[in-house]
Amino acid sequence: MHTKSPPVQPPFTGPRPKLRKNSAYSRAGYRESNSDAAPFRSTVACLDNSRDAAHVFRHAVAVASGLDIPVKPAHVLQGWAAEFSPSDPIGWQIKMREAQDYLSRLVKPENRSFVLQDQLLLNGVAGEEISRWTGENADNLIAMTTRCGLENGHSANDLALGRTAQMVLDRTDASLLLIPPDGKKGEEDIVYRRLIVPLDGSWRAESVLPFAMRIARKHGAELLLAHVIPKPEIVAAGLDDAEANDFVMKLNQFNEKYARAYLDRLQSRLTSGGIVVRSVLEKEGDVRERLLGLADSHAADLIVMSARGKGTIHNMSCGNVARHIAGHTKCPLLLIRQQKARPADHSTLPRQRYGPRLSWESAH
């Protein structure tokens, strides 16, 4: 049985990027402060060997630039211990150097001042290692693809979360930037034109607005506030119960009236921030599918939402709506989670049951 090497984290070799300070909003309207909208130390871009790695990195830079935080490239060397024992330092050094060179190639020259030089190299099963590191290093935004290259051809649902992304979502309390595979080769920088923010009237849902505003302002993007009125459910005596039908109609009218007033208030407050803000209201339907439909029909470039809303059980780190959107969205999702309530529990992670590695597998 081989002894597992500790995570490889090369020493810092250069000056850290200078990040400009964001002043709080002092005008009338929605106030955003550094403490509210920039709690992340860095965006950790988890990059594998697939063709989507560069796509993930560009989105990580796009979001990080809006939040004024640096990007830390990360890679997991899966299964090197199965090929090289601790007594083979040469093979181990070769693997580490290959990973470092790979991460360096993904960083475009114009982004070098924005990217931390202390690359993060981990060893083991990607989902487990990313979850473990995230639990030990709080206050980092984790950017990763929803499905790595190895998972693209083995998923019954082309939009479902892969094993690694699902494990990080379930096992950690970290905020995530989840990027669906793109499949296109592109080198241009990511520029967001429209951000959609799902809102349910709760303070948790509204807590993501400072993040969305900063990103929208950085990219000159439009902010679209979205609310879906759930279909009311009542116990009716029969199909032709006139009293029940009348009650449902009045309830729908009441919900629509106050939902529109709620969105109008938010829109007027946010518009004073110097960005274009619109709102959209959907009536009666599955909240999850309606939100996905809105993101698609309005050509949203990024969804920014809280992992928990007003209907989430207090000890859940991710609600049903957020979990569904994470697994089915066609566009990148910035999933913000509030203050961690508990450390990630890695004692329940399954033991590794993998055969010998025949090649250097992707990070996730």
C-alpha positions in Angstrom: 0.0 0.0 0.0 1.5 3.3 -1.1 1.8 6.2 1.2 -0.1 9.2 -0.1 1.9 12.4 -0.7 0.7 15.6 0.9 -0.9 18.2 -1.5 1.7 19.9 -3.7 1.7 23.7 -3.3 4.8 25.3 -4.8 6.0 28.3 -2.9 5.0 31.8 -3.9 7.6 33.1 -6.4 6.5 36.6 -7.3 4.5 39.7 -6.3 0.8 39.2 -5.9 -1.4 41.1 -8.3 -2.4 44.6 -7.2 -6.2 44.7 -6.9 -8.0 48.0 -7.1 -10.3 48.8 -4.2 -14.0 49.2 -4.7 -15.7 52.0 -3.0 -19.1 51.4 -1.4 -22.1 52.7 -3.1 -23.0 56.0 -1.3 -25.8 57.2 -3.6 -29.4 56.4 -2.9 -30.2 52.9 -3.9 -28.8 49.5 -3.2 -25.7 49.8 -1.2 -22.8 47.4 -1.8 -19.7 47.3 0.4 -16.5 45.4 0.3 -17.5 43.2 3.1 -20.9 42.4 1.5 -19.7 41.8 -2.1 -16.1 40.6 -1.9 -15.7 38.0 0.7 -13.6 35.7 -1.5 -9.9 35.6 -1.3 -9.5 34.2 -4.8 -11.2 32.2 -7.5 -9.7 28.8 -7.7 -10.0 27.6 -11.3 -10.1 23.8 -11.3 -8.7 22.8 -14.7 -8.5 19.3 -16.2 -6.9 18.1 -19.4 -10.1 18.4 -21.5 -10.6 21.0 -24.2 -13.0 22.8 -21.9 -10.3 23.7 -19.5 -9.5 27.0 -21.2 -13.2 27.8 -21.4 -13.4 27.3 -17.6 -10.4 29.5 -17.0 -11.8 32.3 -19.1 -15.1 32.3 -17.2 -13.1 32.2 -13.9 -11.2 35.3 -15.0 -14.5 37.0 -16.2 -16.1 36.6 -12.8 -13.0 37.2 -10.7 -12.3 40.5 -12.6 -15.8 41.7 -11.7 -15.3 40.8 -8.0 -11.7 42.2 -7.9 -10.1 39.0 -6.7 -7.2 37.1 -8.2 -7.4 33.7 -9.9 -5.5 30.7 -8.6 -5.1 27.9 -11.2 -5.6 24.4 -9.8 -5.1 20.9 -11.1 -5.5 17.4 -9.6 -2.9 14.8 -10.5 -5.2 11.8 -10.3 -3.6 8.5 -9.4 0.1 9.3 -9.7 0.8 7.2 -6.6 -0.5 4.2 -8.4 2.3 4.7 -11.0 5.1 6.1 -8.9 5.8 5.2 -5.3 7.4 7.7 -2.9 10.7 6.0 -3.6 10.6 7.2 -7.2 11.1 11.0 -6.7 12.1 11.4 -10.4 8.8 10.2 -11.7 7.0 12.3 -9.2 8.9 15.4 -10.1 8.2 14.8 -13.8 4.4 14.6 -13.1 4.5 17.8 -11.0 6.5 19.7 -13.7 4.1 18.6 -16.4 1.1 19.8 -14.4 2.8 23.2 -13.7 3.7 23.7 -17.4 0.1 22.7 -18.3 -1.4 25.4 -16.0 1.1 28.0 -17.2 0.1 27.4 -20.9 -3.6 28.1 -20.1 -2.8 31.6 -18.7 -2.7 34.2 -21.5 0.0 36.8 -21.2 -2.5 39.6 -20.7 -3.9 37.8 -17.7 -0.6 37.0 -15.9 -0.8 40.0 -13.6 -4.2 38.9 -12.5 -3.3 35.3 -11.8 -1.6 34.2 -8.6 1.7 32.4 -9.3 1.3 29.9 -6.5 -0.4 27.2 -8.5 -2.4 24.7 -6.6 -1.5 21.0 -7.3 -3.4 18.3 -5.6 -3.1 14.5 -5.8 -5.8 11.9 -5.6 -9.4 11.6 -6.7 -10.5 15.0 -8.0 -13.8 15.3 -6.2 -12.4 14.2 -2.9 -9.3 16.4 -3.1 -11.1 19.5 -4.2 -13.6 19.0 -1.4 -10.9 18.4 1.2 -8.9 21.4 0.1 -12.0 23.6 0.1 -13.0 22.5 3.6 -9.5 23.5 4.8 -9.3 26.8 2.9 -12.5 28.7 3.3 -13.5 31.9 1.6 -12.5 30.8 -1.9 -14.8 30.7 -4.9 -14.4 27.4 -6.7 -14.7 27.5 -10.5 -15.1 24.2 -12.3 -16.9 22.5 -15.2 -20.1 20.7 -14.6 -18.8 17.6 -16.3 -15.2 16.9 -17.2 -14.1 15.3 -20.5 -14.1 11.8 -19.1 -17.8 12.2 -18.1 -19.1 13.7 -21.3 -19.7 10.4 -23.1 -21.1 8.5 -20.1 -23.9 10.7 -18.9 -27.5 9.8 -19.6 -28.4 13.5 -19.3 -26.1 15.8 -21.3 -26.7 18.6 -18.8 -26.4 16.6 -15.6 -23.7 17.2 -13.1 -20.7 14.9 -13.3 -19.4 12.9 -10.4 -16.8 15.5 -9.4 -19.0 18.5 -9.5 -21.8 16.7 -7.7 -19.4 15.7 -4.9 -18.1 19.2 -4.5 -21.6 20.5 -4.4 -22.7 17.9 -1.8 -19.6 17.7 0.4 -18.6 21.4 0.7 -20.2 24.7 1.7 -18.2 26.6 -0.9 -19.6 29.0 -3.4 -19.3 27.6 -6.9 -18.9 28.9 -10.4 -20.2 26.0 -12.5 -19.5 26.1 -16.2 -21.2 23.6 -18.6 -18.9 22.1 -21.3 -18.7 24.4 -24.3 -17.1 22.1 -26.9 -15.9 25.1 -28.9 -12.4 26.3 -29.3 -12.1 30.0 -28.5 -9.4 32.2 -27.1 -11.2 35.5 -26.8 -12.0 36.9 -23.4 -15.4 36.2 -21.9 -17.7 39.3 -21.8 -21.1 39.0 -20.1 -24.0 41.0 -21.7 -26.9 39.8 -19.5 -27.0 38.4 -16.0 -30.1 36.9 -14.6 -30.8 36.8 -10.8 -33.6 34.6 -9.5 -35.4 36.1 -6.5 -38.0 34.7 -4.2 -38.4 37.6 -1.8 -36.0 36.2 0.8 -33.0 38.0 2.2 -30.9 35.0 1.1 -31.9 35.4 -2.5 -31.2 39.2 -2.3 -27.8 38.7 -0.7 -26.3 37.8 -4.2 -27.2 41.2 -5.6 -23.9 43.0 -4.7 -22.0 40.2 -6.5 -24.2 40.5 -9.6 -24.0 44.3 -9.6 -20.2 44.3 -9.5 -19.9 41.8 -12.3 -22.5 43.6 -14.4 -20.8 46.9 -13.9 -17.4 45.5 -14.8 -18.8 44.0 -18.1 -21.3 46.7 -18.9 -24.0 44.0 -18.7 -27.7 44.2 -18.1 -29.1 42.8 -14.9 -32.3 40.8 -15.2 -34.3 40.2 -12.0 -36.5 37.1 -12.2 -39.3 35.9 -10.0 -41.6 33.0 -10.6 -44.9 32.8 -8.7 -45.5 29.3 -7.6 -48.8 27.6 -8.5 -51.0 27.7 -5.3 -52.2 24.4 -4.0 -55.4 24.1 -1.9 -57.6 21.2 -0.8 -60.8 21.5 -2.9 -64.0 19.6 -2.2 -64.5 18.8 -5.8 -63.6 19.7 -9.4 -66.5 22.1 -9.7 -66.0 23.9 -6.3 -66.7 27.5 -7.3 -65.6 28.8 -3.9 -62.2 27.1 -4.3 -61.8 28.5 -7.8 -62.6 32.0 -6.7 -60.2 31.7 -3.9 -57.4 30.5 -6.2 -58.1 33.4 -8.6 -57.9 36.0 -5.8 -54.8 34.4 -4.4 -53.1 34.6 -7.8 -54.1 38.2 -8.2 -52.7 39.0 -4.8 -49.4 37.2 -5.4 -48.9 38.9 -8.8 -49.7 42.3 -7.4 -47.2 42.1 -4.6 -44.6 40.3 -6.7 -44.6 43.1 -9.3 -44.4 45.7 -6.5 -41.4 43.8 -5.0 -39.6 43.7 -8.3 -40.3 47.3 -9.1 -38.9 48.4 -5.7 -35.7 46.4 -6.3 -35.4 47.6 -9.8 -35.6 51.3 -8.9 -33.0 50.8 -6.1 -30.6 49.0 -8.3 -31.0 51.2 -11.4 -29.5 54.1 -9.4 -26.3 52.1 -9.4 -25.5 53.0 -13.0 -26.4 49.7 -14.6 -29.3 48.7 -16.7 -31.8 46.7 -14.7 -34.9 44.9 -15.9 -37.3 42.6 -14.2 -39.4 39.7 -15.5 -42.3 37.9 -13.7 -43.5 34.4 -14.5 -46.9 33.2 -13.3 -47.8 29.7 -12.2 -45.5 26.9 -13.0 -42.6 24.8 -11.8 -40.2 27.4 -10.4 -37.1 25.4 -11.5 -38.1 24.9 -15.1 -39.5 28.4 -15.5 -36.1 29.9 -14.3 -34.2 27.7 -16.7 -36.6 28.7 -19.5 -36.1 32.4 -18.6 -32.3 32.1 -18.8 -32.6 30.4 -22.1 -35.2 32.7 -23.7 -33.4 35.9 -22.5 -30.0 34.6 -23.6 -28.4 35.0 -20.2 -24.7 34.7 -20.1 -24.5 34.1 -16.3 -27.0 33.1 -13.6 -26.2 34.5 -10.2 -28.3 33.0 -7.4 -28.2 32.0 -3.7 -27.9 28.3 -2.9 -30.7 28.7 -0.4 -34.0 30.5 -0.6 -36.9 31.1 1.8 -38.2 27.5 1.5 -34.9 25.7 2.3 -34.5 23.7 5.5 -32.2 25.6 7.8 -29.5 22.9 7.9 -29.3 22.4 4.1 -26.4 24.1 2.3 -28.2 23.9 -1.1 -31.9 24.1 -1.8 -34.0 22.1 -4.3 -34.3 24.9 -6.8 -30.6 25.8 -6.8 -29.6 22.1 -7.0 -31.9 21.5 -10.0 -30.6 24.6 -11.9 -27.0 23.5 -11.2 -27.6 20.2 -12.8 -29.6 21.4 -15.8 -28.4 24.9 -16.7 -27.0 25.6 -20.2 -25.2 28.7 -19.1 -22.6 29.3 -16.3 -24.0 29.5 -12.8 -22.5 31.5 -9.9 -24.0 29.8 -6.9 -23.4 31.8 -3.7 -23.6 30.1 -0.3 -23.9 32.0 2.9 -21.6 31.6 5.9 -20.6 28.0 6.5 -22.6 26.4 9.2 -20.3 23.4 9.6 -17.0 22.0 8.2 -17.2 19.6 5.4 -17.5 16.0 6.5 -15.0 13.9 4.6 -15.2 10.9 6.9 -18.1 9.6 4.9 -16.4 9.8 1.5 -16.1 6.4 -0.1 -12.8 4.7 -0.3 -10.9 4.8 -3.6 -11.7 1.7 -5.6 -9.8 2.3 -8.8 -7.4 0.2 -10.8 -3.9 1.2 -12.0 -3.9 4.5 -14.0 -2.7 4.0 -17.5 -2.5 7.7 -18.3 -2.6 11.1 -16.6 -6.4 11.6 -16.1 -8.1 14.9 -16.1 -8.5 16.9 -13.0 -12.3 16.4 -12.7 
